[in-house]
Amino acid sequence: MMKQILEAARAVDVVLETDVLVVGSGPGGLAAALAAARAGARTALIDRNGCFGGNITQVGVEGFAWYRHEQTIDCEGIGIEFEARAKAMGAAMPEPQSLSHALDAEMFKWVADVLVEEAGVKPLLHRLCVAPILEGGVIRGVITESKAGREAILARRVIDATGDADIATRAGAPVHKTPREKMMAASVMFSMSGVSKQRFIEAVKADPQTYADWSGNGEWDYETTGKEDKLFSPFLRKPFQKALDAGIIPPYLKTIAGTWGTVTDQGDLTYLNLVHVPEIDGTDPNDLTTGEIRGRREAIYAMEALRKFMPGCEDAKLRNFGMTLGIRDTRKIDALYNLTGADVRGQARFDDAIGIFPEFIDGYGVLILPTTGRYWHVPYRALVPKGVGNLLVAGRCIGGDNISHASARNMMCCAVSGQGAGVAAAVSLRRDEAFDRLDVDAVQKELARQGVRFR
């Protein structure tokens, strides 16, 4: 049995009372806060770090809609607004494999600040939520820790956008988690500077890679529908194979491979998604520590391989690592409705839809790109956890199985569920209705007013 201590009881100051509190500011949380505020609710947004944006700004995943092709029927709403505002504010560049723009991770920190300020959302950075405040199975707010110590924030509705269902779990909602050995690998994102764009692009054009090239080393073996196989992909493996043969990369490390995002005229090669660390549980701080340290070491190997064997990278150096690991897969709630792989692969339609998302699946050995106009409905019920009142979730921890998660976890879909959660929270307050009995027609009416497509 683990040794324990008893903490002394303490009185905690209530520093804020609000209508809607969103915990976590990734694409799901940021969208939820903006949507709730635009629907008329007093809204506050908490993040443990010093910027909003989560996976975009803190991890450095800039390919926000890299699935988009000519025949894609995409979602509409705040996620698309992220991309459009980033373009308008000089915080995006054309993405090489799709009809989309990659978001500049650093500049998007400013974009997010502007969006939050414009919507009248109360920003609460540098606060870590450590416990929910519960009364009779109903959440009333959260306890945070910061440089100011322990504080309480009360809210009439709470949205868990932590990605890991942290608030839902600690409030006692039932959740499930993929076994560690089957979790999708964690990523260490990084960017390089000092790259010759001309020589790099010439090398890519001389040996263009496709999605069929993803398969071949175990980790990157994907089932596709076949229509993806001939499409261009900004994929890199050959420099790392050469580095293995040359002894630059240790012989045990055969999984370095992946994609690049953009290369600028100034010589920045960004969004390098090359390092994937398996069996990292993002809810275990020991695993996170291992993943961060191991991932940075492997990224150094990857950079050395690029300098030696990728034209244009001879004089390049590290520009930055992401602020934290990119976690794809931890807890999911047991929701009023749990999505299935058949739903996302079979164009599921739901009466309680709060948005749509293309038939885009990336994970658990499946890659399907939405090139034929297929899409599925995101149901409101997948956002509602069982067993806890006044709580919704948004983002990658909504209810579902592994294959549905491989679609719903993607950042644009997180924004879809986030906007739905934010609107639902505001409407539930306006109508004085519990989340599990909420009039979804009223939610859909407000979503339509906000420009969301849900049919």
C-alpha positions in Angstrom: 0.0 0.0 0.0 1.3 3.5 -0.9 2.3 5.7 2.0 -0.1 8.5 2.6 -0.4 11.8 4.4 -3.4 13.8 5.5 -3.8 17.4 4.2 -5.2 19.9 6.7 -8.6 21.3 5.9 -8.5 24.8 4.6 -10.8 27.7 3.6 -10.4 28.6 0.0 -11.2 32.1 -1.3 -13.8 32.3 -4.1 -12.1 34.6 -6.6 -14.7 34.4 -9.4 -18.3 33.5 -10.0 -19.4 33.0 -13.6 -22.1 31.4 -15.7 -19.9 29.1 -17.8 -16.4 27.9 -16.9 -14.4 26.2 -19.6 -11.3 24.2 -18.4 -8.7 23.9 -21.0 -8.2 26.1 -24.1 -7.3 23.8 -26.9 -9.4 23.9 -30.1 -12.3 22.4 -28.2 -12.1 24.7 -25.1 -11.3 27.9 -27.0 -14.3 27.2 -29.3 -16.5 26.4 -26.3 -15.7 29.6 -24.5 -16.2 31.8 -27.6 -19.5 30.1 -28.4 -20.9 30.4 -24.8 -19.9 34.1 -24.6 -21.4 34.8 -28.1 -24.6 33.1 -26.9 -24.9 35.6 -24.0 -23.4 33.7 -21.1 -20.8 35.2 -18.8 -17.8 32.9 -19.6 -14.4 32.3 -18.2 -11.6 30.2 -19.8 -8.9 28.5 -17.8 -5.5 27.2 -19.0 -2.6 25.9 -17.0 -0.1 27.6 -19.3 0.6 31.1 -20.4 -1.3 31.0 -23.7 -4.5 29.8 -25.2 -4.7 27.3 -28.1 -3.6 24.0 -26.6 -2.6 21.5 -29.2 -2.0 24.4 -31.7 0.1 26.7 -29.7 1.5 24.6 -26.8 2.2 21.4 -28.7 2.8 23.0 -32.1 0.4 21.1 -34.3 -0.1 23.6 -37.1 -1.9 21.4 -39.7 -5.4 22.4 -38.6 -7.3 21.0 -41.6 -4.8 19.0 -43.5 -7.5 16.5 -44.5 -9.3 19.0 -46.8 -9.5 18.3 -50.5 -11.6 19.4 -53.4 -14.5 17.1 -52.7 -14.4 17.6 -48.9 -17.7 18.7 -47.2 -16.2 20.5 -44.2 -17.7 21.7 -41.0 -18.7 25.3 -40.6 -18.4 27.5 -37.5 -15.6 28.6 -35.1 -13.0 26.1 -36.3 -13.2 27.5 -39.8 -13.0 31.0 -38.2 -9.7 30.0 -36.5 -8.2 29.4 -39.9 -9.8 32.5 -41.5 -8.7 34.8 -38.7 -5.2 33.4 -38.7 -4.9 34.0 -42.4 -6.2 37.6 -42.0 -3.8 38.3 -39.1 -0.7 36.9 -40.9 -0.6 33.8 -38.8 -1.1 31.1 -41.5 0.6 29.7 -44.6 -0.7 27.4 -47.3 -0.5 23.7 -46.2 1.4 21.5 -48.7 -0.9 18.5 -48.9 -4.4 20.0 -48.8 -6.7 22.9 -49.5 -6.1 24.5 -46.1 -3.8 26.8 -44.3 -1.4 25.7 -41.5 -1.6 27.9 -38.4 1.6 29.6 -37.2 1.8 28.2 -33.7 3.5 31.2 -32.2 1.4 33.8 -33.9 -1.8 32.0 -33.1 -1.2 32.7 -29.4 -2.0 36.3 -30.3 -4.9 35.4 -32.6 -6.4 33.4 -29.6 -5.9 36.4 -27.3 -7.8 38.7 -29.8 -10.7 36.2 -30.2 -11.1 35.9 -26.4 -11.0 39.6 -25.8 -13.4 40.3 -28.6 -15.9 37.8 -27.3 -15.7 39.2 -23.7 -14.4 35.9 -22.3 -12.7 36.2 -18.9 -9.1 35.0 -19.4 -7.6 32.9 -16.6 -4.1 31.8 -17.6 -1.5 30.1 -15.4 -4.1 28.2 -13.3 -4.1 24.5 -13.0 -7.5 22.9 -12.0 -6.9 20.4 -9.3 -10.4 19.4 -8.1 -14.0 19.9 -8.9 -16.4 21.5 -6.4 -19.3 19.1 -6.0 -22.7 19.2 -4.2 -24.9 16.2 -4.4 -23.4 14.9 -7.7 -23.6 18.3 -9.3 -20.5 20.3 -10.2 -20.5 23.9 -8.9 -17.0 25.0 -9.9 -13.4 24.1 -9.6 -10.4 24.5 -7.3 -7.3 25.8 -8.9 -3.6 26.2 -7.9 -1.4 29.0 -9.1 1.3 31.3 -8.0 -1.4 32.9 -5.9 -2.1 29.6 -4.1 -5.3 27.7 -3.9 -8.4 29.5 -5.3 -12.1 28.6 -6.0 -14.0 29.5 -9.1 -17.8 28.9 -9.0 -19.8 28.4 -12.1 -23.4 27.4 -13.0 -22.1 25.2 -15.9 -18.7 23.7 -16.4 -17.2 22.4 -19.7 -14.3 19.9 -19.4 -12.0 20.6 -22.3 -8.8 19.2 -20.7 -8.5 16.5 -23.4 -8.0 13.9 -20.7 -11.4 14.3 -19.1 -9.6 15.4 -15.9 -12.6 17.2 -14.4 -15.1 14.6 -15.4 -12.9 11.8 -13.9 -12.4 13.7 -10.6 -16.1 14.5 -10.4 -16.8 10.7 -10.5 -18.1 10.4 -14.1 -17.5 7.0 -15.6 -14.6 7.0 -18.1 -12.5 4.4 -19.9 -9.0 4.5 -21.2 -7.1 2.6 -23.9 -4.5 0.3 -22.4 -1.1 1.9 -22.5 0.4 -0.6 -24.9 -2.4 0.2 -27.4 -2.5 4.0 -27.1 -1.6 6.0 -30.1 2.0 7.3 -29.7 2.8 10.7 -28.2 4.5 13.3 -30.5 7.3 15.7 -29.9 6.8 18.5 -32.4 9.7 20.7 -33.4 10.7 23.2 -36.1 14.0 24.1 -37.7 15.5 27.3 -39.1 18.3 27.9 -41.7 16.7 25.6 -44.3 17.2 26.4 -48.0 13.6 26.4 -49.3 14.6 26.1 -52.9 16.8 23.1 -52.4 14.4 21.4 -50.0 11.4 21.8 -52.4 13.5 20.7 -55.3 14.4 17.5 -53.4 10.7 16.9 -52.5 9.6 17.3 -56.1 12.4 15.0 -57.3 11.2 12.2 -55.1 7.5 12.9 -54.2 6.0 10.8 -51.5 2.4 9.6 -51.2 0.2 8.2 -48.5 1.1 4.7 -49.7 4.6 5.5 -48.6 3.5 5.8 -45.0 3.4 2.0 -44.6 6.6 0.1 -44.3 8.1 0.1 -40.8 5.5 -1.2 -38.4 4.4 2.0 -36.7 3.4 3.6 -40.0 1.4 0.8 -41.5 -2.1 2.1 -42.4 -5.3 0.7 -43.8 -6.7 3.0 -46.4 -9.7 2.9 -48.9 -7.1 2.9 -51.7 -8.2 6.4 -52.9 -5.6 8.0 -50.6 -2.7 6.0 -51.8 -1.6 8.1 -54.8 -2.2 11.5 -53.2 0.9 13.6 -52.4 2.0 13.5 -48.8 4.9 15.7 -47.3 6.3 12.5 -45.8 9.9 11.8 -44.9 11.5 8.4 -44.1 14.5 8.0 -46.4 16.8 10.4 -44.6 16.3 8.5 -41.4 16.9 5.1 -43.1 20.2 6.5 -44.4 21.1 7.8 -40.9 20.4 4.3 -39.4 22.7 2.7 -42.0 25.3 5.3 -41.2 25.1 4.8 -37.5 23.9 8.4 -36.8 20.6 7.0 -35.4 20.9 4.1 -32.9 19.9 0.7 -34.4 17.0 0.3 -31.9 15.3 3.5 -33.1 13.6 2.6 -36.4 10.4 4.6 -35.9 11.5 8.1 -36.8 9.4 9.1 -39.8 6.6 11.5 -40.6 5.6 14.7 -42.1 6.7 18.3 -42.4 4.2 21.2 -42.5 5.5 24.3 -44.2 8.8 25.8 -45.3 9.0 29.6 -45.4 11.0 31.9 -47.6 13.0 32.8 -44.4 14.1 29.2 -44.1 11.8 27.9 -41.3 10.8 24.3 -41.7 7.9 23.9 -39.3 5.5 21.4 -37.8 8.0 18.5 -38.0 5.9 15.5 -36.9 8.7 12.9 -37.0 9.1 11.6 -33.4 6.4 9.3 -31.9 6.9 7.8 -28.5 4.8 4.7 -27.8 3.2 3.6 -24.6 3.0 7.1 -23.0 -0.1 7.6 -20.8 -0.8 11.3 -20.9 -2.5 11.0 -17.5 0.6 9.7 -15.8 3.2 12.3 -14.9 6.0 9.8 -14.9 5.1 8.7 -18.4 5.0 12.3 -19.5 8.4 13.0 -18.0 9.8 10.0 -19.9 8.1 11.0 -23.1 9.4 14.6 -23.0 13.0 13.6 -22.3 13.1 10.6 -24.7 11.2 12.6 -27.4 13.6 15.5 -27.4 16.6 13.1 -27.6 15.0 11.4 -30.6 14.3 14.8 -32.2 18.0 15.6 -32.0 18.8 12.4 -33.9 16.1 13.3 -36.5 17.6 16.8 -37.0 21.1 15.3 -37.5 19.7 12.9 -40.1 18.0 15.8 -41.9 21.3 17.8 -41.9 23.2 14.9 -43.4 20.7 13.4 -45.8 18.0 16.0 -46.7 19.0 18.6 -49.3 18.5 22.1 -48.0 18.9 21.1 -44.4 22.7 21.1 -44.3 23.0 24.3 -42.2 19.7 24.0 -40.4 19.4 24.1 -36.6 16.6 23.7 -34.1 14.2 26.6 -34.0 11.9 25.3 -31.2 10.4 22.4 -29.5 6.7 22.3 -28.7 6.0 23.5 -25.2 4.7 20.0 -24.3 4.1 16.5 -25.7 1.3 16.0 -28.2 -1.1 13.4 -26.6 -3.6 11.7 -28.8 -5.3 9.2 -26.6 -6.1 8.9 -23.0 -9.5 8.9 -21.2 -12.9 9.1 -22.9 -16.2 9.6 -21.0 -19.0 7.1 -20.9 -21.5 9.5 -22.5 -25.3 9.4 -23.0 -24.3 8.2 -26.5 -20.9 6.8 -27.3 -19.8 7.1 -31.0 -18.7 4.0 -32.9 -16.4 3.4 -35.8 -19.4 2.5 -37.8 -20.8 6.0 -37.2 -17.9 7.8 -38.6 -17.3 5.3 -41.4 -21.0 5.1 -42.3 -22.0 8.8 -42.4 -24.1 8.5 -39.2 -27.0 11.0 -38.9 -28.4 12.1 -35.6 -31.4 14.2 -34.7 -29.4 15.9 -31.9 -26.5 16.8 -34.2 -24.5 19.9 -33.1 -22.2 19.9 -36.1 -20.8 17.8 -38.9 -17.3 16.5 -39.6 -15.8 15.0 -42.8 -15.1 11.2 -43.0 -11.5 11.8 -41.8 -10.0 9.0 -39.8 -6.3 9.1 -38.7 -5.3 6.6 -36.0 -5.3 3.0 -34.8 -3.9 1.9 -38.2 -6.6 3.5 -40.3 -6.2 6.5 -42.7 -9.2 7.8 -44.6 -9.2 11.2 -46.2 -12.5 12.9 -47.1 -12.1 13.2 -50.8 -15.7 12.0 -51.8 -18.0 14.4 -49.9 -18.8 12.0 -47.1 -19.4 13.3 -43.6 -21.0 12.3 -40.2 -23.0 14.1 -37.6 -21.5 14.9 -34.1 -24.3 14.2 -31.6 -24.9 16.3 -28.6 -25.4 13.3 -26.4 -21.7 12.3 -26.9 -20.8 15.4 -24.9 -22.9 14.6 -21.8 -21.1 12.4 -19.2 -23.2 10.1 -17.0 -23.4 10.6 -13.3 -22.5 14.3 -12.9 -24.8 17.3 -13.3 -24.0 20.7 -14.9 -21.0 19.2 -16.7 -20.2 18.8 -20.4 -17.1 17.7 -22.2 -15.6 18.9 -25.4 -12.7 17.8 -27.6 -11.0 14.4 -27.8 -12.5 13.0 -24.6 -16.1 12.9 -25.9 -17.8 9.5 -25.7 -16.7 6.9 -28.3 -14.7 3.9 -29.3 -11.2 3.9 -30.7 -12.0 4.3 -34.4 -14.5 7.1 -33.8 -11.9 8.7 -31.6 -9.5 8.6 -34.5 -11.8 11.0 -36.2 -13.3 13.1 -33.3 -9.8 13.7 -31.8 -8.8 15.9 -34.8 -8.5 19.6 -34.0 -11.3 20.8 -36.3 -13.7 18.2 -34.9 -12.7 19.3 -31.4 -13.8 22.8 -32.3 -17.1 21.4 -33.5 -17.8 19.6 -30.2 -16.5 22.7 -28.4 -18.8 25.1 -30.1 -21.7 22.7 -29.5 -20.8 22.4 -25.8 -20.5 26.2 -25.4 -23.8 26.9 -27.0 -25.5 24.1 -25.0 -24.2 25.5 -21.8 -25.5 29.0 -22.5 -28.9 27.6 -23.7 -29.3 25.4 -20.7 -28.9 28.4 -18.5 -31.3 30.5 -20.5 -33.9 27.7 -20.4 -33.0 26.5 -16.9 -32.7 22.9 -18.1 -30.3 20.2 -17.1 -27.9 18.9 -19.7 -29.4 15.5 -19.9 -32.9 17.0 -20.5 -31.9 19.9 -22.7 -34.1 21.0 -25.6 -31.7 20.3 -28.5 -33.9 22.2 -31.0 -33.0 25.4 -29.0 -29.3 24.5 -29.1 -29.5 24.0 -32.9 -31.3 27.3 -33.3 -28.4 29.1 -31.6 -25.8 27.1 -33.5 -27.5 28.1 -36.7 -27.3 31.7 -35.6 -23.6 31.3 -35.1 -23.1 29.9 -38.6 -22.8 26.2 -37.7 -23.8 23.5 -40.1 -25.4 20.5 -38.4 -27.3 18.8 -41.2 
